[in-house]
Amino acid sequence: MKPRFFLTSLMLLSGFGHAFGQDSAEIVELVQASGCLSCHSVKEKIVGPALQDVATKYAGNVDAVGSLTQSIKYGSRGKWGRMAMPPHSSISAEDLTTLATWVMSHKP
Ligand code: HEC
């Protein structure tokens, strides 16, 4: 098997290509390193809401990135259901903005 084909199959098998179709390697790495994917996926609700639903909900909000930055940093409860998101206080301001901008990039 050619290495390139092997890699592509692995990515497809893990659903990686599907979820991160248009995203850069840097953002994928940041999202993974930040642990977001244990509770979120782009298209489906897991513990937390599907990130594309978040982007849809805040699509008309001019300060969506700012407000999502706060939710990620300080945690969030009561907006989506019974589960709360714990705070992520160790993520830098710069990375928080990158993550919130990435979430908002999934508007359909
Ligand atoms: C332990 C599970 C868990 C982890 C880890 C987690 N989330 Fe969440 N997230 C949730 C839950 C549950 C909600 C819904 C909270 C609510 O109802 O207010 C949520 C909500 C959100 C929202 C919507 C907030 C709002 O104001 O409406 C965003 C954006 C978000 N998460 C992004 C992230 C990002 C980015 C990461 C990684 C740094 C992350 N989440 C990690 C569980 C998690």
Residues whose N, C-alpha, C, O or C-beta is under 5 A from the ligand:
A	BS01	HEC	S34 G35 C36 C39 V47 G48 P49 V54 S67 L68 S71 I72 S76 R77 G78 K79 W80 G81 M83 A84 M85 H88 L99 V103
